[in-house]
Amino acid sequence: MSSASSLKDQILKEARALFKEQVAFRRHLHQYPEISNEEFETTKRITAAVKKLGFKLRPVKYDTGVLAELNVVKGGPTIVVRTDIDALPVTEQTGLPFASKNAGRMHACGHDMHMATVYGVAVLLNRLRDHLEGNVRFIFQPAEEMPPGGARPMIASGALDNAKAILGLHVDPGVPTGKIGLRDGVTMASVTDFDLIVRGRAGHAARPHTGIDAIATAAELVDSIQKIVSREVDPIAPVAITFGQIEGGRARNVIADEVRLVGTARTLSETAAKKVAKQIRRTAEGIARARGARVEMNLIADYPVLKNDPRANRLLARNAEMLFGRGKVIESNQGLGGEDFACYLEKVPGAMFRLGTMNKKIRADQPWHSARFIADENALPIGTALLTAAVIDFLEGGF
Protein backbone atom coordinates (compact mmCIF):
# COMPACT_ATOMS: atom_id res chain seq x y z
CA MET A 1 0.00 0.00 0.00
CA SER A 2 1.53 3.31 -1.07
CA SER A 3 2.30 5.80 1.73
CA ALA A 4 1.28 3.02 4.07
CA SER A 5 1.88 4.78 7.36
CA SER A 6 0.01 7.99 6.53
CA LEU A 7 -2.84 6.13 4.85
CA LYS A 8 -3.11 3.73 7.79
CA ASP A 9 -3.43 6.69 10.16
CA GLN A 10 -6.04 8.31 7.93
CA ILE A 11 -8.12 5.12 7.67
CA LEU A 12 -8.09 4.59 11.43
CA LYS A 13 -8.90 8.25 12.12
CA GLU A 14 -11.78 8.29 9.62
CA ALA A 15 -13.16 4.95 10.91
CA ARG A 16 -13.17 6.16 14.50
CA ALA A 17 -14.75 9.47 13.51
CA LEU A 18 -17.52 7.61 11.71
CA PHE A 19 -18.37 5.46 14.75
CA LYS A 20 -21.31 7.51 16.06
CA GLU A 21 -22.92 7.70 12.63
CA GLN A 22 -22.53 3.95 12.16
CA VAL A 23 -24.01 3.22 15.57
CA ALA A 24 -27.05 5.35 14.76
CA PHE A 25 -27.38 3.63 11.37
CA ARG A 26 -27.09 0.20 12.98
CA ARG A 27 -29.51 0.91 15.82
CA HIS A 28 -32.19 2.13 13.45
CA LEU A 29 -31.85 -1.06 11.44
CA HIS A 30 -31.91 -3.08 14.65
CA GLN A 31 -35.16 -1.45 15.75
CA TYR A 32 -36.87 -2.16 12.43
CA PRO A 33 -35.73 -5.62 11.33
CA GLU A 34 -37.31 -7.34 8.35
CA ILE A 35 -37.12 -11.04 7.56
CA SER A 36 -36.05 -12.59 4.27
CA ASN A 37 -37.86 -11.30 1.18
CA GLU A 38 -39.59 -8.59 3.24
CA GLU A 39 -36.67 -6.15 3.52
CA PHE A 40 -38.52 -3.32 1.82
CA GLU A 41 -37.88 -0.51 4.31
CA THR A 42 -34.31 -1.71 4.84
CA THR A 43 -33.77 -1.54 1.08
CA LYS A 44 -35.21 1.99 0.97
CA ARG A 45 -32.90 3.17 3.76
CA ILE A 46 -29.81 1.65 2.16
CA THR A 47 -30.74 3.04 -1.26
CA ALA A 48 -31.10 6.54 0.18
CA ALA A 49 -27.75 6.26 1.97
CA VAL A 50 -25.75 5.16 -1.09
CA LYS A 51 -27.51 7.66 -3.34
CA LYS A 52 -26.42 10.39 -0.95
CA LEU A 53 -22.85 9.22 -1.53
CA GLY A 54 -23.37 9.61 -5.26
CA PHE A 55 -22.94 5.93 -6.06
CA LYS A 56 -24.34 4.37 -9.20
CA LEU A 57 -27.16 1.88 -8.59
CA ARG A 58 -27.51 -1.24 -10.69
CA PRO A 59 -30.98 -2.75 -11.27
CA VAL A 60 -31.68 -5.78 -9.10
CA LYS A 61 -33.71 -8.74 -10.39
CA TYR A 62 -35.35 -9.17 -7.00
CA ASP A 63 -37.92 -7.34 -4.90
CA THR A 64 -35.37 -6.28 -2.30
CA GLY A 65 -31.64 -5.67 -2.06
CA VAL A 66 -29.23 -3.07 -3.42
CA LEU A 67 -26.26 -3.14 -5.80
CA ALA A 68 -24.22 0.07 -5.62
CA GLU A 69 -21.01 1.04 -7.37
CA LEU A 70 -18.19 3.43 -6.63
CA ASN A 71 -16.68 3.89 -10.09
CA VAL A 72 -13.33 5.65 -10.04
CA VAL A 73 -11.16 4.16 -12.78
CA LYS A 74 -12.91 3.43 -16.07
CA GLY A 75 -11.93 -0.05 -17.19
CA GLY A 76 -10.06 -0.62 -13.94
CA PRO A 77 -10.38 -3.76 -11.78
CA THR A 78 -13.47 -4.22 -9.62
CA ILE A 79 -13.59 -5.67 -6.13
CA VAL A 80 -16.90 -6.51 -4.44
CA VAL A 81 -17.89 -6.07 -0.80
CA ARG A 82 -21.00 -7.92 0.40
CA THR A 83 -23.35 -7.67 3.35
CA ASP A 84 -26.61 -9.45 4.06
CA ILE A 85 -29.63 -7.39 5.16
CA ASP A 86 -32.34 -9.73 6.50
CA ALA A 87 -33.36 -10.51 10.07
CA LEU A 88 -34.85 -13.58 11.74
CA PRO A 89 -38.36 -14.53 12.98
CA VAL A 90 -37.21 -14.23 16.61
CA THR A 91 -38.79 -12.25 19.46
CA GLU A 92 -36.03 -10.15 21.02
CA GLN A 93 -35.26 -10.56 24.73
CA THR A 94 -32.15 -8.41 25.11
CA GLY A 95 -33.67 -5.51 27.04
CA LEU A 96 -31.65 -3.07 24.93
CA PRO A 97 -33.00 0.48 24.67
CA PHE A 98 -32.98 0.10 20.88
CA ALA A 99 -34.56 -3.36 20.84
CA SER A 100 -36.72 -4.45 17.93
CA LYS A 101 -40.01 -2.66 17.46
CA ASN A 102 -41.19 -5.17 14.86
CA ALA A 103 -42.98 -7.95 16.72
CA GLY A 104 -41.46 -11.36 16.21
CA ARG A 105 -38.54 -9.95 14.23
CA MET A 106 -34.95 -9.53 15.35
CA HIS A 107 -31.46 -9.03 13.99
CA ALA A 108 -30.33 -12.07 15.96
CA CYS A 109 -27.49 -12.94 13.60
CA GLY A 110 -25.81 -9.54 13.40
CA HIS A 111 -26.78 -8.51 9.89
CA ASP A 112 -27.43 -5.00 11.22
CA MET A 113 -23.77 -4.92 12.25
CA HIS A 114 -22.78 -6.16 8.80
CA MET A 115 -24.80 -3.43 7.10
CA ALA A 116 -23.41 -0.70 9.32
CA THR A 117 -19.86 -1.91 8.70
CA VAL A 118 -20.23 -2.07 4.91
CA TYR A 119 -22.01 1.29 4.87
CA GLY A 120 -19.02 2.67 6.76
CA VAL A 121 -16.66 1.17 4.18
CA ALA A 122 -18.66 2.86 1.43
CA VAL A 123 -18.37 6.23 3.20
CA LEU A 124 -14.64 5.87 3.83
CA LEU A 125 -13.78 4.68 0.34
CA ASN A 126 -15.76 7.56 -1.11
CA ARG A 127 -13.67 9.95 0.98
CA LEU A 128 -10.47 8.11 0.04
CA ARG A 129 -11.30 7.70 -3.65
CA ASP A 130 -8.01 9.34 -4.65
CA HIS A 131 -6.29 6.21 -3.31
CA LEU A 132 -8.41 3.84 -5.40
CA GLU A 133 -6.87 2.33 -8.51
CA GLY A 134 -10.08 0.62 -9.53
CA ASN A 135 -13.76 0.31 -8.70
CA VAL A 136 -15.80 -1.07 -5.82
CA ARG A 137 -19.20 -2.74 -5.97
CA PHE A 138 -21.32 -3.12 -2.84
CA ILE A 139 -23.85 -5.94 -2.48
CA PHE A 140 -26.59 -5.41 0.10
CA GLN A 141 -28.05 -8.88 -0.22
CA PRO A 142 -31.53 -9.98 0.88
CA ALA A 143 -32.68 -13.40 2.04
CA GLU A 144 -29.49 -14.91 3.42
CA GLU A 145 -31.44 -16.62 6.18
CA MET A 146 -34.13 -18.22 4.04
CA PRO A 147 -33.52 -20.74 1.26
CA PRO A 148 -32.97 -20.63 -1.63
CA GLY A 149 -31.12 -17.46 -0.58
CA GLY A 150 -30.47 -14.11 -2.18
CA ALA A 151 -26.92 -14.64 -3.42
CA ARG A 152 -27.81 -16.22 -6.74
CA PRO A 153 -30.41 -13.55 -7.62
CA MET A 154 -27.74 -10.93 -6.90
CA ILE A 155 -25.30 -12.76 -9.15
CA ALA A 156 -28.00 -12.90 -11.85
CA SER A 157 -28.36 -9.12 -11.43
CA GLY A 158 -24.70 -8.60 -12.31
CA ALA A 159 -23.22 -8.45 -8.83
CA LEU A 160 -20.05 -10.19 -9.97
CA ASP A 161 -19.75 -8.75 -13.49
CA ASN A 162 -16.05 -8.15 -14.22
CA ALA A 163 -15.25 -8.70 -10.53
CA LYS A 164 -11.75 -9.83 -9.62
CA ALA A 165 -12.42 -10.56 -5.95
CA ILE A 166 -15.08 -10.45 -3.23
CA LEU A 167 -14.86 -9.83 0.51
CA GLY A 168 -17.47 -10.35 3.21
CA LEU A 169 -17.73 -10.49 6.97
CA HIS A 170 -19.69 -12.21 9.70
CA VAL A 171 -19.79 -11.08 13.31
CA ASP A 172 -18.77 -13.81 15.74
CA PRO A 173 -19.94 -13.86 19.39
CA GLY A 174 -17.27 -16.46 20.13
CA VAL A 175 -14.38 -14.21 19.09
CA PRO A 176 -13.41 -11.31 21.42
CA THR A 177 -13.90 -7.77 20.16
CA GLY A 178 -10.64 -6.60 18.63
CA LYS A 179 -9.85 -9.97 17.06
CA ILE A 180 -10.32 -11.10 13.47
CA GLY A 181 -10.97 -14.74 12.54
CA LEU A 182 -9.63 -16.21 9.31
CA ARG A 183 -9.44 -19.76 7.95
CA ASP A 184 -8.09 -20.96 4.63
CA GLY A 185 -10.15 -23.34 2.52
CA VAL A 186 -13.36 -24.95 3.74
CA THR A 187 -14.79 -22.93 6.61
CA MET A 188 -18.57 -23.43 6.53
CA ALA A 189 -20.76 -26.30 5.40
CA SER A 190 -22.68 -26.97 2.25
CA VAL A 191 -26.44 -26.74 2.73
CA THR A 192 -28.96 -29.10 1.17
CA ASP A 193 -32.44 -28.05 2.31
CA PHE A 194 -35.21 -30.36 1.18
CA ASP A 195 -38.85 -31.33 1.69
CA LEU A 196 -40.14 -34.88 1.43
CA ILE A 197 -43.84 -35.36 0.73
CA VAL A 198 -44.97 -38.89 1.63
CA ARG A 199 -48.28 -39.87 0.04
CA GLY A 200 -50.25 -42.90 1.21
CA ARG A 201 -53.96 -43.73 1.29
CA ALA A 202 -56.42 -42.70 4.00
CA GLY A 203 -58.31 -45.28 5.96
CA HIS A 204 -59.93 -46.09 9.31
CA ALA A 205 -57.59 -46.52 12.25
CA ALA A 206 -59.38 -49.78 13.15
CA ARG A 207 -58.81 -51.19 9.65
CA PRO A 208 -55.17 -50.30 8.89
CA HIS A 209 -54.93 -52.89 6.13
CA THR A 210 -57.32 -50.82 3.98
CA GLY A 211 -55.02 -47.80 3.89
CA ILE A 212 -51.37 -46.92 3.35
CA ASP A 213 -50.09 -45.17 6.46
CA ALA A 214 -48.09 -42.08 5.49
CA ILE A 215 -47.11 -41.44 9.13
CA ALA A 216 -45.67 -44.92 9.66
CA THR A 217 -43.87 -44.68 6.33
CA ALA A 218 -42.48 -41.24 7.21
CA ALA A 219 -41.25 -42.49 10.59
CA GLU A 220 -39.39 -45.36 8.92
CA LEU A 221 -38.02 -42.96 6.35
CA VAL A 222 -36.61 -40.59 9.02
CA ASP A 223 -34.88 -43.48 10.77
CA SER A 224 -33.44 -44.91 7.55
CA ILE A 225 -32.12 -41.58 6.27
CA GLN A 226 -30.04 -41.22 9.45
CA LYS A 227 -28.18 -44.36 8.38
CA ILE A 228 -26.84 -42.44 5.39
CA VAL A 229 -24.64 -40.59 7.88
CA SER A 230 -23.59 -43.64 9.89
CA ARG A 231 -23.19 -46.15 7.06
CA GLU A 232 -22.83 -44.44 3.68
CA VAL A 233 -20.51 -41.52 4.39
CA ASP A 234 -16.78 -41.65 5.14
CA PRO A 235 -16.63 -41.47 8.97
CA ILE A 236 -13.99 -38.73 8.82
CA ALA A 237 -16.23 -36.49 6.68
CA PRO A 238 -18.54 -34.41 8.92
CA VAL A 239 -22.17 -34.80 7.77
CA ALA A 240 -25.40 -34.01 9.62
CA ILE A 241 -28.94 -34.65 8.42
CA THR A 242 -31.73 -33.15 10.49
CA PHE A 243 -35.50 -33.14 10.18
CA GLY A 244 -36.78 -30.02 11.85
CA GLN A 245 -40.47 -30.21 11.05
CA ILE A 246 -43.12 -32.88 10.43
CA GLU A 247 -46.66 -32.15 9.29
CA GLY A 248 -49.36 -34.74 8.69
CA GLY A 249 -52.60 -36.35 9.79
CA ARG A 250 -56.01 -34.96 10.59
CA ALA A 251 -57.50 -37.10 13.37
CA ARG A 252 -56.47 -39.82 15.81
CA ASN A 253 -58.73 -42.40 14.17
CA VAL A 254 -57.83 -41.68 10.54
CA ILE A 255 -54.82 -43.19 8.79
CA ALA A 256 -52.93 -40.23 7.35
CA ASP A 257 -52.65 -40.07 3.59
CA GLU A 258 -49.94 -37.38 3.47
CA VAL A 259 -46.97 -36.29 5.57
CA ARG A 260 -44.48 -33.49 4.91
CA LEU A 261 -40.95 -33.76 6.28
CA VAL A 262 -38.77 -30.64 6.31
CA GLY A 263 -35.06 -31.36 6.50
CA THR A 264 -31.54 -30.08 6.00
CA ALA A 265 -28.24 -31.80 5.30
CA ARG A 266 -24.89 -30.19 6.11
CA THR A 267 -21.35 -31.29 5.32
CA LEU A 268 -17.83 -29.89 5.12
CA SER A 269 -16.92 -32.50 2.51
CA GLU A 270 -17.28 -31.45 -1.12
CA THR A 271 -17.47 -35.11 -2.11
CA ALA A 272 -20.28 -35.81 0.35
CA ALA A 273 -22.09 -32.63 -0.69
CA LYS A 274 -22.32 -33.90 -4.27
CA LYS A 275 -23.87 -37.19 -3.13
CA VAL A 276 -26.13 -36.43 -0.20
CA ALA A 277 -29.25 -35.30 -2.10
CA LYS A 278 -29.12 -38.40 -4.32
CA GLN A 279 -28.68 -40.63 -1.26
CA ILE A 280 -31.67 -39.06 0.49
CA ARG A 281 -33.85 -39.38 -2.61
CA ARG A 282 -32.84 -43.02 -3.20
CA THR A 283 -33.49 -44.01 0.41
CA ALA A 284 -36.83 -42.18 0.57
CA GLU A 285 -38.07 -43.71 -2.67
CA GLY A 286 -36.98 -47.18 -1.60
CA ILE A 287 -38.76 -47.04 1.78
CA ALA A 288 -41.91 -45.58 0.23
CA ARG A 289 -41.99 -48.23 -2.46
CA ALA A 290 -41.61 -51.00 0.11
CA ARG A 291 -44.67 -49.71 1.98
CA GLY A 292 -46.81 -49.10 -1.09
CA ALA A 293 -46.56 -45.33 -0.71
CA ARG A 294 -45.11 -42.62 -2.93
CA VAL A 295 -42.65 -39.87 -2.05
CA GLU A 296 -41.77 -36.58 -3.70
CA MET A 297 -38.52 -34.79 -2.90
CA ASN A 298 -38.31 -31.02 -3.40
CA LEU A 299 -34.85 -29.46 -3.23
CA ILE A 300 -35.20 -26.05 -1.57
CA ALA A 301 -31.56 -24.94 -1.34
CA ASP A 302 -28.17 -26.26 -2.39
CA TYR A 303 -25.36 -23.98 -1.22
CA PRO A 304 -21.81 -25.26 -1.75
CA VAL A 305 -19.22 -25.44 1.01
CA LEU A 306 -17.76 -22.04 1.81
CA LYS A 307 -14.08 -22.03 0.79
CA ASN A 308 -11.93 -19.01 1.57
CA ASP A 309 -9.13 -18.30 -0.89
CA PRO A 310 -5.80 -18.25 1.02
CA ARG A 311 -4.68 -15.25 -1.04
CA ALA A 312 -7.71 -13.24 0.12
CA ASN A 313 -7.01 -14.27 3.69
CA ARG A 314 -3.40 -13.10 3.37
CA LEU A 315 -4.71 -9.76 2.06
CA LEU A 316 -6.95 -9.42 5.11
CA ALA A 317 -4.28 -10.64 7.55
CA ARG A 318 -1.58 -8.24 6.39
CA ASN A 319 -3.95 -5.29 6.53
CA ALA A 320 -5.17 -6.30 9.98
CA GLU A 321 -1.56 -6.39 11.18
CA MET A 322 -0.80 -3.09 9.47
CA LEU A 323 -3.78 -1.41 11.15
CA PHE A 324 -3.95 -3.06 14.56
CA GLY A 325 -0.57 -4.70 15.16
CA ARG A 326 0.34 -8.33 15.62
CA GLY A 327 -1.71 -10.88 17.49
CA LYS A 328 -5.13 -9.70 16.34
CA VAL A 329 -5.74 -12.47 13.79
CA ILE A 330 -6.82 -15.92 14.98
CA GLU A 331 -7.81 -19.06 13.12
CA SER A 332 -11.57 -19.49 12.79
CA ASN A 333 -13.19 -22.80 13.66
CA GLN A 334 -14.92 -24.87 11.04
CA GLY A 335 -18.65 -25.36 11.55
CA LEU A 336 -21.71 -26.94 9.96
CA GLY A 337 -23.47 -23.61 9.66
CA GLY A 338 -24.17 -22.58 6.08
CA GLU A 339 -23.81 -19.26 4.25
CA ASP A 340 -24.83 -18.44 0.70
CA PHE A 341 -21.74 -16.22 0.47
CA ALA A 342 -20.32 -19.54 -0.74
CA CYS A 343 -22.21 -19.02 -4.00
CA TYR A 344 -20.13 -15.93 -4.76
CA LEU A 345 -16.92 -17.77 -3.92
CA GLU A 346 -17.79 -20.37 -6.55
CA LYS A 347 -17.47 -17.60 -9.15
CA VAL A 348 -14.65 -15.33 -7.96
CA PRO A 349 -11.87 -15.63 -5.39
CA GLY A 350 -12.40 -14.06 -2.01
CA ALA A 351 -12.99 -14.64 1.67
CA MET A 352 -15.37 -14.08 4.54
CA PHE A 353 -13.70 -13.09 7.79
CA ARG A 354 -15.07 -13.29 11.32
CA LEU A 355 -15.38 -9.97 13.12
CA GLY A 356 -15.07 -10.53 16.84
CA THR A 357 -17.99 -9.07 18.84
CA MET A 358 -17.73 -10.95 22.13
CA ASN A 359 -17.76 -8.72 25.21
CA LYS A 360 -19.00 -10.46 28.35
CA LYS A 361 -19.22 -7.17 30.25
CA ILE A 362 -22.20 -6.17 28.10
CA ARG A 363 -23.55 -9.73 27.72
CA ALA A 364 -22.38 -9.87 24.12
CA ASP A 365 -21.59 -13.58 24.27
CA GLN A 366 -24.83 -15.30 23.32
CA PRO A 367 -24.93 -17.48 20.19
CA TRP A 368 -26.26 -16.50 16.80
CA HIS A 369 -30.06 -16.74 16.46
CA SER A 370 -30.57 -16.41 20.23
CA ALA A 371 -33.31 -14.04 21.41
CA ARG A 372 -30.61 -12.61 23.71
CA PHE A 373 -28.00 -12.07 21.00
CA ILE A 374 -26.04 -8.84 21.51
CA ALA A 375 -23.13 -7.60 19.40
CA ASP A 376 -20.44 -5.25 20.69
CA GLU A 377 -20.64 -2.10 18.59
CA ASN A 378 -16.99 -1.34 19.34
CA ALA A 379 -16.22 -3.83 16.58
CA LEU A 380 -17.64 -1.48 13.93
CA PRO A 381 -14.51 0.68 13.41
CA ILE A 382 -12.38 -2.48 13.32
CA GLY A 383 -14.37 -4.15 10.56
CA THR A 384 -14.73 -0.88 8.68
CA ALA A 385 -11.03 -0.02 8.75
CA LEU A 386 -9.99 -3.56 7.77
CA LEU A 387 -12.28 -3.80 4.76
CA THR A 388 -11.37 -0.29 3.64
CA ALA A 389 -7.65 -0.98 3.79
CA ALA A 390 -8.02 -4.39 2.13
CA VAL A 391 -9.98 -2.92 -0.79
CA ILE A 392 -7.40 -0.19 -1.39
CA ASP A 393 -4.58 -2.72 -1.11
CA PHE A 394 -6.21 -5.13 -3.58
CA LEU A 395 -6.87 -2.44 -6.16
CA GLU A 396 -3.21 -1.43 -5.99
CA GLY A 397 -1.78 -4.86 -6.70
CA GLY A 398 -4.33 -7.67 -6.45
CA PHE A 399 -3.58 -10.66 -4.27
N, C-alpha and C positions, 0 to 999 in steps of 0.2 A: 504493500500500500504506500503510495507516494506521500511524502511529508507525514510519515506515520505518527510521530509523536504529537504534532500539532492537530492533526485530524482526529486522533484518538481523544485528545482533550476536548475538542469541539463536540464530538459525538456524545461523550459522557456529559458535558455541560448542557447540551441541548436536550438530551434524554431526561436529565434530572429536572430541567426547567419545565418540561412538558408533563411532569408527573401529575400535577393537580388537574390538568385538563383531561388526561387519560382516566384518572379516577372518576371524575364526573361522567365521562363518556361511558365507562364501564358500569357505574352504579345505575345509570339510567337504563342501560340494557338489562341489568340484573333485575330491576324492578318490573320490567315489562317483557318477560321471556315469552318466546313463541316456539312451539314444537315444530318438528319437521313438516315441511310443505305448507306451513302457516306463517312463515316469517315475513309477513307483509309490512308491518310497521318497522321491523328491524331493517328490512331492505330499503324502505323509504329514508330512514335515518342515515344509513350508510351512504346511500346515493347522494343525499344532500351534503354529507361531509366531504366526499371525494370531489363532488362538483365544485365545492367551495375552494378546493385546492387547484382547480383548473384541469383535472385529469380528464382524459378521454374515456368515455364509457362505450363498451362493446355490447351489442345486443345479446341477451341471454335466452336460450331456448328452454326456458323454464319459468314458472310463475314467480319464483323468488330467487334471490341471489344477485350478486353484482360482480362484474368484470371491469376493472378500471386500469388505465394505463398511464404511466409517466413516461412519455416519449421525449428523449433528449437527443439521441444520436440516430438520425435517419439511416436505416440499414445496419445499425449496430446490433450487437448481441442482446438478447432478451433473457432476463432471469425472472422467475415467477415466485411470488410469496403468497401462501394460501392460509386462510383461516376458515373455520366452520362457524356457522351463525345460529344453529338451532339449539333449543333447550329440551328438557325432558318432562314427561308427564309425572312429575313428583311434587308433592306438597311440601313446601319449605318449612323447616323447623330450626332455623339457625338463630332466630331472635335478633338478627341484624336490623339496624334502623333503616336500611335500604332493601329489606327483604322483598320478595316477589309480591306484586299486587295482582298478578294474574292467577286466579285460583287453580290449583292443581298443575301449575307450571313452574319450573325452576331451572336455572342454569346450574345444575348439579354436576356438570362435567367440566366446567370452567371455560365454556366457549365465549362467555362474556369477557374473560381475561384475554383469550386469544384475539378477539375482535379489537379490544382496546390496544393490545400490543401491536397488531398489524396496522391499525389506524395510526399509531404513533410512528411506526416505520415510514408510512406514507408521508406524514408531515415532515419528518426529519430528512428523508431523501429529497423531498421537494425543496427544502431549504438548502440542501447540500448538492443540488443538481449540477453545480459546476465541477463536482468531483466524479460525476457519473460518465463512464465511457460506453454507455449503452442504455438500454431501456428496461423498465420494470413493470411487470403486470401483476396486479393484485386480484386474487380470487377470494371473494367472500361467499363461501359455498353453503348452500342450504342442505338440509336432510342428511347430515352425517349419521345421525342416530337411528334413522329408520331405513331399512332396506326398501328398494335396491340402492339407496344412497344418491347423493347429489354430485359425486365426482364425475361420473360418466356424462351426465347432461352438461356439466361445465366444459368437459373436454370436447363434446360435440358442438359447443358454442364457440370454440376456438381458444379455450383457455391456454392451450399449450402450443398454439401456432408459432412456429419459428423459435420456440423456447429452447435454451441450451441447458437449463437447470431449474430445479424447483426446491424451495425450502419451506418447511412448516414447523409448527411447534405444538406441544401438548403440555399443559401444566401437570405437575406430578406432586400429589400430596405426600408421597413417600420420599421425596428428595428435598432437603432443607433449602430454604430461600437463600439465594446466593450461589447455588450450585447448578450446573448444567449437566444433564445426562445424555450420553451418546453411546451408540452401539453399532458396530459395523455389521452389515449383512442382515440376516433375518432377525427382526426385533419383535414384530407382532404377528398374530396368526392370520391365516386365511379364514374366511367366513363363508360357510355354505348354509344359508337359511332356507328352509323348505317346509312345505305343508304336505301332509299325507291325508288323503280323503279315502276312508275305508267305506265301501258300500256293500251292505248285506241285503237281507230281506226281513221285513217286520213280521212279527208273529206274537202269539200269546205266550206269556212267561210260563204257563203251565203246560205248554205244548212246544218245547224248544225245537223239536225235530221238524216242525213245519216252517221254521224261519232259518235265516243265516245271521248269526249274532255278530254284529259289527263291533260291539264292545269287547267281546271275548277275543275276536280276531285282532283288534287293536292292541289289547293287552299282551297277546303273544308276540305281536309285531314289535312292540316297545322292548320286550325282553330280548328278542332275537337280534335286534339292531345293536344292542349293547355288545353283543359278541363280536361285532365287526372290530371294535376297539381291542378286545382281549384276545381275539384269535385270527384276525385277518390283517392286522397292521403290525409292522416291525415294532417290537416292544420298546426300542430306544427312540421311536418317533412319537412325540407327544400328540395325542389325538383325544378330543372329548366330543361326545355326542350327547346332547341334552334335549329332552322334550319338556318344554316349559308350559304347555297348555294343551288340554284335552277337552273337546266339546262333543257331546253326543247323548242321545237318548231323550225320551219325552216323559216316561212314566215308569214306575217300579215294576209294573206287570206287563210291559210291552218290550219285546225284543227289539233292540235298536237296529235301524236299517242303515244308519250313517254315523260315522265318527270322524272328527277332524283332529289330527295331531299336528301341533306346531313345534318345530324343532330347529336346532342349529348344530352344526358340526364345526369344530375349530381344530386347526393343526398348524404346527410350525414347520412341517415337512412339505416341501413342494411336490414330492412324489405322492405322498398320501393325499394331498389336496386335489390332485388330478383324478384320484380314484374314488374318493369317499362318496360322491353323489351317485355314481354308478353302483357302488356296493349297497348303499341304502335302497336304491330303486330295486335292484335284483332281489334283495332279502325281502322287501315289502311285497313284491309281486309273488314271490315264492310262497310266503306264508298265506297270503290272501287266496292264492290258487288252491292251496291244500285245504282250505276251509270253505271253499265254494264261494268266496267273496271276490270283490274286485277292489283295486286300489289305484288311485291317481296321485302322482307326485308332481307338485308344483314347485319349481325352483324360484325362490324369492330374491335371493342375493348370492353372488359368488365373487367375493373380493379375494384377490390373491394375497399371499403372505407379503408383509411389509418388509422390504429389503432396503436398508440404507446403503448408499454408495460410500465406500471408505473415503473417496476423494472429497465428497461433500462434508463428511464428518471432520476431515482434516482442516477444511476451510473454516468450519465452525470452531474447532478446537483452537486453531492458531489465533483467531480473532478474539475468542474468549480469554485466552492468555494475554493477548495484547491489551485488552481492555481492563481485565480484572486481576491479572497476575496468575501465578501458578497455583495449582491445587483446587481450582474451581470446577474442573471437568471430571466427572465420574462415569463409570460404565453403567449404562442402563441395564436393568434386568429384562430378560425375555418374558413374554406373557401370552396367554391365549386370548387376550382381548383383540378385537379387530378394528381396523380403521380404513375407510375407503381412500385415504391418502395413498394407499398402496396402488390404487388404479393409476394415479399420476406417475408413480415411480416405475410402472411398467413401460411408460412411454419416454420419459426423460430421466436423466440421473438427478439425484437429489437426496435429501435426508429430512427426517423429522427429529427434532431434538426435544428432550424433556426439560421444561423450565421448572426448577424447584420452587414450590410454594408452601412447603411445610413450615409452620411456626406454631409450636405447641402453646406458646403464651397467649395466642388469640384463638386457640382451638382449631387452627388450620391444619388438621392432621386426620380428618375423616376421609374415607375412600370415595372415589368417583361414584356418582349416582346415589350417594347417601343424601337423605333429607337434611342432614346436618353438615353438608360439605361447605367448607369455607376455604377461600384462597387468599394467600397473603399478597396484598396489592403492592408491597415493596418489591415484588418480582417484576413489576411492569417496566421500570427503567432498564433492568438487566436484559430482559428479552428484547426490548426495543433497540437498545444499543448494539446487542450482538447481531441481530438480523440486519440492522443498518450497515454495520461495518462489514459483515459478510457479503452483502450485496455489492457494496463499493469495491471490495477486494476481488470478487468474482469478475465483475465487469472490467477490471483492470487487466486481469491475466488468466481468467478461467480457473480451473482446478489445478 
